[in-house]
Amino acid sequence: MSDASASWGALNRSAAFASIGAASLLIAIKGWAAWSTGSTAMLGSLADTALDLVASVATLLGVWIAAHPPDDKHRFGHGKAEAIAALFQIVLISISALGIAARAVEDFFAGARVEAAGTGIGVSLAAIVVTFALIAWQRHVIRRTGSLAIATDSVHYQSDLLLNVAVIAALVIDQYLGVSGADPLFGLGIALWLAWGAWKASEEVLDQLMDHEWPAEKKQRFLEVLARNPDITGVHDLRTRTSGNRDFVQFHVWVDANMTVREAHKVMDALEARLKAEFPGTEILIHPDPEGLVDEAGDAGLDVLPPIRVG
């Protein structure tokens, strides 16, 4: 394992441990507040935090497995463990949203009211402070490692900020303004927000699990670096994907048909070095072909190298 990979793994684990610690603290204080107030919104917040704890444990397991180097059975590494952990979180968020929505509807029609609103407001304010601190550390880690599991975990905790604000608003409106039904309505709003967050988070997770191609702008930048090499005349069958925080790319290049194998090998080494300088940590597989030779059918056989070559 490289020093960079080891450092990324340590940072990801630190963020996962921080999430577990924060969720454990919030469960304790929100559990007391939910029992004291009888608030549906607070109960929804507690349920969400309980699932946060389970999700954070899954995140820790995911980033720990993803940090393992490639082995004989996993030659491309273990990066998809992060996507699996993130998918598990999304399932939990969706279940949480359904449960909170069902409770909110039940309480709305039952005309339930909250008690001891001051306790709930104080706990929610404390939860906001703890969550802000956690998100700040998660963002630092994401900037350094690009971890999908930590990013998904962070999205959930960012929604917790709004969730806690919603709880405060629900308690104030219900208890102090005397508006009946405010608490369950805010609880339903929280459930819808969680469901929307789960839907948005699922897009990137499924992209990784399905080996989705890189974004168009990233592929274009990659091709522009390729075009700087005067010894290649075309590129086709370009394939890209991402697994965890590792990128993979493979492609065919056209070279002068009169090159010897040794000369072609030197060109490929120089090309790979240039690409890795621009795209560090990317695993690159290059297949040289004599100029004009195409074995692939359809779009895979088309030259995708930019027309403007930079020497």
Legacy VTK file of the C-alpha trace (Angstrom):
# vtk DataFile Version 3.0
C-alpha trace
ASCII
DATASET POLYDATA
POINTS 311 float
0.000 0.000 0.000
1.362 3.441 -0.937
1.918 6.163 1.660
-0.877 8.212 0.059
-3.340 5.303 0.267
-2.419 4.679 3.906
-2.924 8.360 4.729
-6.299 8.418 2.944
-7.375 5.295 4.819
-6.433 6.816 8.176
-8.322 10.036 7.407
-11.421 8.154 6.278
-11.381 6.033 9.426
-11.007 9.148 11.593
-14.099 10.654 9.959
-16.051 7.420 10.462
-15.045 7.240 14.154
-16.036 10.895 14.566
-19.464 10.089 13.079
-19.938 7.178 15.476
-18.984 9.322 18.467
-21.258 12.187 17.430
-24.217 9.877 16.717
-23.817 8.120 20.091
-23.855 11.442 21.952
-26.859 12.733 20.002
-28.851 9.525 20.584
-28.437 9.934 24.330
-29.618 13.538 24.491
-32.344 13.197 21.858
-33.700 10.062 23.531
-34.134 12.005 26.751
-35.717 14.934 24.884
-38.145 12.696 22.938
-39.255 11.028 26.181
-39.655 14.414 27.914
-41.552 16.217 25.147
-43.521 13.527 23.313
-42.714 15.415 20.100
-43.134 13.574 16.808
-40.542 15.830 15.205
-38.083 15.068 18.022
-38.870 11.359 17.777
-38.182 11.559 14.049
-34.893 13.288 14.773
-34.011 10.553 17.291
-34.864 7.780 14.819
-32.789 9.490 12.164
-29.801 9.773 14.516
-30.128 6.123 15.551
-29.899 5.178 11.888
-26.985 7.601 11.589
-25.130 5.480 14.127
-25.796 2.256 12.217
-24.837 3.964 8.957
-21.642 5.350 10.480
-20.619 1.867 11.616
-21.274 0.666 8.055
-19.187 3.581 6.768
-16.302 2.617 9.046
-16.452 -0.957 7.772
-16.660 0.246 4.172
-13.677 2.608 4.314
-11.653 0.024 6.249
-12.226 -2.619 3.566
-11.709 -0.091 0.735
-8.303 0.862 2.170
-7.019 -2.700 1.710
-4.584 -3.047 -1.214
-5.409 -5.241 -4.232
-4.954 -8.970 -3.685
-5.169 -12.163 -5.742
-8.972 -12.255 -5.493
-9.547 -8.503 -5.914
-7.047 -7.348 -8.520
-8.762 -3.969 -8.929
-8.727 -3.291 -5.203
-11.597 -3.029 -2.727
-12.842 0.478 -3.522
-16.437 -0.582 -4.195
-16.814 -1.411 -0.510
-17.363 2.325 -0.046
-20.219 2.344 -2.555
-21.798 -0.680 -0.866
-21.559 1.058 2.527
-23.108 4.181 1.018
-25.929 2.122 -0.525
-26.616 0.589 2.884
-26.889 4.089 4.342
-29.365 5.090 1.631
-31.585 2.103 2.451
-31.539 3.064 6.134
-32.386 6.689 5.342
-35.323 5.546 3.207
-36.647 3.286 5.977
-36.282 6.131 8.471
-38.235 8.487 6.202
-41.107 6.010 5.847
-41.295 5.393 9.598
-41.274 9.101 10.467
-43.919 9.874 7.837
-46.220 7.138 9.174
-45.852 8.406 12.760
-46.442 12.025 11.672
-49.682 11.168 9.865
-50.910 9.147 12.855
-50.157 11.978 15.328
-51.707 14.611 13.063
-55.073 12.869 12.973
-54.856 12.024 16.689
-54.309 15.705 17.534
-51.181 14.990 19.616
-49.498 17.943 21.358
-45.957 18.356 22.719
-44.811 18.989 26.285
-41.687 20.555 27.823
-40.766 22.265 24.560
-37.850 24.091 26.178
-36.053 20.795 26.726
-36.451 19.830 23.087
-35.265 23.220 21.859
-32.156 23.096 24.057
-31.288 19.585 22.911
-31.769 20.545 19.266
-29.435 23.527 19.652
-26.789 21.272 21.216
-27.253 18.798 18.363
-26.671 21.574 15.822
-23.337 22.487 17.450
-22.155 18.852 17.504
-23.260 18.277 13.913
-21.513 21.425 12.651
-18.238 20.248 14.173
-18.594 16.792 12.631
-19.428 18.133 9.155
-16.408 20.448 9.253
-14.104 17.474 9.836
-15.880 15.342 7.223
-15.442 18.059 4.590
-11.732 18.243 5.356
-11.435 14.476 4.896
-13.501 14.463 1.677
-11.278 17.175 0.158
-8.227 15.023 0.891
-9.542 11.556 0.007
-12.649 11.910 -2.177
-14.310 9.106 -0.178
-17.820 8.306 -1.446
-18.860 6.645 1.827
-17.782 9.647 3.907
-19.423 12.023 1.403
-22.732 10.134 1.661
-22.456 10.117 5.455
-21.790 13.864 5.393
-24.848 14.529 3.208
-26.961 12.792 5.819
-25.509 14.865 8.650
-25.984 18.050 6.619
-29.672 17.189 6.397
-29.591 16.763 10.180
-28.869 20.478 10.526
-32.134 21.329 8.793
-33.861 18.556 10.686
-32.842 20.070 14.041
-33.943 23.538 12.918
-37.282 22.017 11.880
-37.652 20.399 15.301
-37.072 23.759 16.996
-39.623 25.431 14.718
-42.170 22.674 15.341
-41.814 22.943 19.116
-42.035 26.732 19.117
-45.105 26.844 16.861
-46.903 24.017 18.674
-46.100 24.915 22.280
-45.712 28.685 22.295
-47.914 29.792 19.393
-50.585 27.195 20.065
-50.877 25.975 16.465
-52.288 22.463 16.636
-50.777 19.941 14.220
-47.554 21.878 13.634
-45.357 19.205 15.191
-46.570 16.243 13.058
-46.572 18.417 9.927
-42.933 19.314 10.511
-42.261 15.634 11.154
-43.777 14.805 7.772
-41.643 17.518 6.153
-38.542 15.987 7.739
-39.497 12.580 6.322
-39.883 14.018 2.818
-36.531 15.800 3.116
-34.809 12.561 4.128
-36.409 10.686 1.219
-35.223 13.353 -1.233
-31.687 13.202 0.201
-31.644 9.408 -0.171
-32.760 9.681 -3.798
-30.051 12.227 -4.663
-27.324 10.286 -2.863
-28.241 7.086 -4.699
-27.238 8.513 -8.093
-23.480 8.614 -7.494
-23.526 5.313 -5.590
-25.245 3.493 -8.450
-22.890 5.125 -10.949
-19.910 3.560 -9.168
-21.519 0.158 -8.737
-22.506 0.124 -12.421
-19.033 1.296 -13.583
-20.395 4.512 -15.058
-18.005 6.436 -17.310
-16.196 9.522 -16.015
-17.946 12.887 -16.424
-17.533 14.337 -19.925
-15.318 17.238 -18.794
-12.940 14.875 -16.988
-12.654 12.610 -20.020
-12.019 15.622 -22.238
-9.204 16.810 -19.974
-7.701 13.320 -20.089
-7.802 13.310 -23.886
-6.193 16.744 -24.029
-3.234 15.390 -22.056
-3.054 12.421 -24.437
-3.002 14.769 -27.420
0.233 16.394 -26.231
2.198 13.297 -27.173
3.375 13.591 -30.820
4.159 9.856 -31.093
0.510 8.759 -31.117
-1.867 9.453 -33.993
-5.201 8.358 -32.568
-7.036 6.942 -29.566
-10.021 4.602 -29.568
-11.941 2.244 -27.279
-11.459 4.551 -24.281
-13.023 3.075 -21.139
-13.142 4.770 -17.734
-14.599 4.031 -14.314
-14.196 4.905 -10.641
-14.065 2.586 -7.643
-13.924 4.264 -4.246
-11.233 6.918 -4.495
-9.418 5.180 -7.361
-9.865 5.844 -11.064
-9.312 3.281 -13.817
-8.835 3.933 -17.530
-7.903 1.804 -20.528
-7.621 2.645 -24.214
-5.987 1.781 -27.555
-3.535 4.176 -29.214
-2.291 4.260 -32.793
1.473 4.474 -33.286
3.757 4.334 -36.324
3.521 0.803 -37.722
7.297 0.797 -38.318
8.111 1.216 -34.610
9.862 -1.682 -32.917
8.296 -3.226 -29.834
11.023 -1.580 -27.715
10.303 1.852 -29.212
6.555 1.460 -28.751
7.122 0.400 -25.153
9.128 3.569 -24.462
6.341 5.683 -25.949
3.758 3.946 -23.738
5.916 4.472 -20.624
6.315 8.185 -21.397
2.595 8.503 -22.087
1.666 6.773 -18.834
4.071 8.960 -16.830
2.560 12.120 -18.311
-0.975 10.966 -17.577
-0.209 9.946 -13.986
1.356 13.346 -13.345
-1.966 14.935 -14.314
-4.203 12.197 -12.862
-2.370 10.828 -9.797
-3.546 7.514 -8.396
-5.183 6.463 -11.678
-4.575 2.925 -12.909
-3.852 3.124 -16.653
-3.862 0.298 -19.199
-2.660 1.165 -22.731
-2.865 -1.077 -25.790
-0.731 0.079 -28.773
-2.008 -0.600 -32.303
-0.377 0.048 -35.694
-1.732 3.287 -37.107
-5.162 2.803 -38.662
-5.783 -0.686 -37.250
-9.248 -1.053 -35.696
-10.533 -4.358 -34.312
-13.484 -2.826 -32.452
-16.921 -2.311 -33.984
-19.138 0.748 -33.676
-18.245 3.787 -31.575
-15.422 1.905 -29.828
-13.446 1.994 -33.078
-13.715 5.751 -33.592
-10.762 8.047 -32.971
-11.549 10.245 -29.952
-8.277 12.177 -29.791
-8.864 15.946 -30.055
-8.087 17.289 -33.554
-5.710 19.985 -32.221
-2.469 18.317 -31.232
-0.059 20.010 -28.855
3.603 19.107 -29.336
LINES 1 312
311 0 1 2 3 4 5 6 7 8 9 10 11 12 13 14 15 16 17 18 19 20 21 22 23 24 25 26 27 28 29 30 31 32 33 34 35 36 37 38 39 40 41 42 43 44 45 46 47 48 49 50 51 52 53 54 55 56 57 58 59 60 61 62 63 64 65 66 67 68 69 70 71 72 73 74 75 76 77 78 79 80 81 82 83 84 85 86 87 88 89 90 91 92 93 94 95 96 97 98 99 100 101 102 103 104 105 106 107 108 109 110 111 112 113 114 115 116 117 118 119 120 121 122 123 124 125 126 127 128 129 130 131 132 133 134 135 136 137 138 139 140 141 142 143 144 145 146 147 148 149 150 151 152 153 154 155 156 157 158 159 160 161 162 163 164 165 166 167 168 169 170 171 172 173 174 175 176 177 178 179 180 181 182 183 184 185 186 187 188 189 190 191 192 193 194 195 196 197 198 199 200 201 202 203 204 205 206 207 208 209 210 211 212 213 214 215 216 217 218 219 220 221 222 223 224 225 226 227 228 229 230 231 232 233 234 235 236 237 238 239 240 241 242 243 244 245 246 247 248 249 250 251 252 253 254 255 256 257 258 259 260 261 262 263 264 265 266 267 268 269 270 271 272 273 274 275 276 277 278 279 280 281 282 283 284 285 286 287 288 289 290 291 292 293 294 295 296 297 298 299 300 301 302 303 304 305 306 307 308 309 310
